[in-house]
Each structure stands twice: as C-alpha cells, then as structure tokens.
Amino acid sequence: MSIAPPPGGFAGPVKRSITIAGHETSITLEPGFWQALEAAAAIRALPLSALVAEIDALRIQADDPPNLASALRTWVLADARNASGQN
C-alpha cells in the first residue's frame, strides 16, 4: 500500500490577521487548516473571527496553554474526528 499527497499538493503556511476580543492578531496556518476553520464557522453560522475567539477562550483555560496556531490545529483535528465518528 502506498500513500499519496494531499489533494492540491503540499502547501506552506499562510498568515492572516484576525480580530479577537477587539485586538488584532496574526495567525499562520496551512491552507487546509484555514479551509477547515472556515467550514466549521459556516456550519455553526459564525464569522471566522468568532470561532477563533471561542477556541482561544478555551485555549487560555488550559493548565499549560499552547500557542494559538497549535490550539487551532488541534481543535480542527478533533472537530474532524468528531464529525467522522472517530475518537
């Protein structure tokens, strides 16, 4: 069995600016993570910035909070697993 590259190939990270709680911050994520966040926001009828703010609020409650980009990637992975019925 062999593996294949992701659809559209491999892509490097993209930096975007988002306003969270009235403060602008820049976040660098790969395009697939941005697309997954945008889809998750649309499903929840939220602006992307609102979803990111909710994830950020959960992140800072952790005992040892990761950086925001790591939290977003982890959340996207968990959301995809939940949607597919995986744990």
JOPEUR-V799285 format. One record per run of one state. SS is the DSSP state (H for helix, E for strand, L for the rest). FROM is the first residue (numbers start at 1). TO is the last residue. Records with the same first field share a line. If there is no record, write none. Layout:
SS: FROM-TO  FROM-TO
This chain:
L: 1-12  21-22  44-47  60-67  85-87
E: 13-20  23-30
H: 31-43  48-59  68-84
